[in-house]
């Protein structure tokens, strides 16, 4: 599925809708270049889960946990992961195969350990369609 977003607010709303539809145990992979709107999408996703506290990209902590919504939300940013073994140190399997929802920014960096069943979200800019335009492609990996 391809979705067009023409503003940060639209990207937030798309994330919110997907968060509202998220099921326990779901893993979402979020990929795209720097500045494409991954954090804005993540904030909307958290809102869709009913999380009211501020959500920021966990770049330096790798994971932020949020328990205030209808499901536990595990927000990963693996941009600074040097080796996949670092994911083992934080116990990624407990998150990936638990009852909460995982959203993993820069997931392509840890592709070899991602669950077989995940939902891939790719965000891309197309400047010829405007500075704020984003193409959001959603594919289910089964």
C-alpha positions in Angstrom: 0.0 0.0 0.0 1.3 3.5 -0.9 0.2 6.5 1.0 0.9 10.2 0.1 1.6 12.7 2.8 1.9 16.4 2.0 2.7 17.7 5.5 4.1 16.6 8.9 0.5 16.7 10.3 -0.6 14.2 7.6 2.3 12.0 8.5 1.4 12.2 12.2 -2.2 11.2 11.3 -1.1 8.3 9.2 1.0 7.1 12.1 -1.9 7.6 14.5 -4.2 5.5 12.3 -1.7 2.7 12.1 -1.1 2.8 15.9 -4.8 2.6 16.5 -5.0 -0.6 14.4 -1.9 -2.2 15.9 -2.3 -5.7 17.4 -0.4 -7.3 20.3 2.9 -8.8 19.3 3.2 -6.7 16.1 6.6 -5.5 14.9 6.8 -2.5 12.6 10.0 -1.7 10.8 10.4 2.0 9.8 13.0 2.9 7.2 14.0 6.1 5.4 16.7 8.7 5.2 17.5 11.3 7.9 14.9 14.0 8.1 12.2 12.0 6.3 9.7 12.1 9.2 10.3 8.8 11.0 10.0 10.5 14.4 6.8 12.4 13.5 5.3 9.1 12.3 6.4 7.4 15.5 4.8 10.1 17.6 1.5 9.6 15.7 1.8 5.9 16.1 2.1 6.3 19.9 -0.9 8.6 20.0 -2.9 5.9 18.1 -2.0 3.5 20.9 -3.3 6.0 23.4 0.1 7.2 24.8 -0.1 10.7 26.0 3.5 11.3 27.2 6.0 12.9 24.8 7.7 10.5 22.3 11.1 11.2 20.9 13.5 9.1 18.9 15.6 7.0 21.3 18.8 7.5 19.3 21.2 7.3 22.3 19.3 4.8 24.4 18.3 2.4 21.5 14.9 1.7 23.1 12.2 3.7 24.9 9.3 1.8 26.6 5.9 3.3 27.0 3.2 1.6 29.1 0.5 4.3 29.2 -1.5 3.1 26.2 -3.8 0.2 25.3 -0.7 -1.9 24.6 3.0 -1.6 25.7 4.9 0.3 23.1 8.6 -0.4 22.4 10.2 2.3 20.3 13.6 1.4 18.9 16.1 3.5 17.1 19.0 1.3 16.0 20.9 3.9 14.0 23.9 3.8 16.4 24.0 0.0 16.7 27.5 -1.1 15.7 26.8 -4.9 15.7 23.7 -7.0 15.9 25.1 -8.5 19.1 24.3 -5.2 20.9 20.6 -6.0 20.3 21.1 -9.3 22.2 22.5 -7.4 25.1 19.3 -5.4 25.5 17.2 -8.6 25.2 15.5 -7.7 21.9 13.7 -11.1 21.7 11.6 -10.2 24.8 10.4 -7.2 22.9 10.0 -8.6 19.4 8.1 -11.7 20.6 6.2 -10.2 23.5 2.7 -8.9 23.9 3.5 -5.2 23.1 4.0 -3.4 19.9 7.5 -2.7 18.5 8.4 0.1 16.1 12.0 0.0 14.9 13.6 3.0 13.2 16.5 2.1 10.9 15.4 -1.5 10.9 17.4 -2.3 7.8 20.5 -2.2 10.0 19.4 -5.3 11.9 17.6 -7.1 9.1 19.0 -10.5 10.0 17.3 -10.6 13.4 13.9 -9.2 12.5 10.9 -11.4 12.9 9.7 -13.2 9.9 6.3 -11.6 10.3 6.6 -7.8 10.4 5.1 -4.7 8.8 7.6 -2.7 6.8 7.1 1.1 6.5 9.3 2.9 4.1 9.3 6.7 4.0 10.7 8.6 1.0 10.9 12.3 -0.1 10.1 13.4 -3.6 11.1 17.0 -3.8 9.5 17.5 -7.1 6.1 17.0 -5.3 7.0 19.6 -2.7 9.3 20.0 0.3 6.9 18.4 2.7 5.8 15.5 0.5 6.4 11.9 1.7 5.6 8.6 0.0 4.9 6.1 2.7 4.9 2.5 1.5 3.5 -0.2 3.8 4.2 -3.9 3.1 3.5 -6.9 5.3 6.3 -9.4 5.4 5.0 -12.9 5.9 
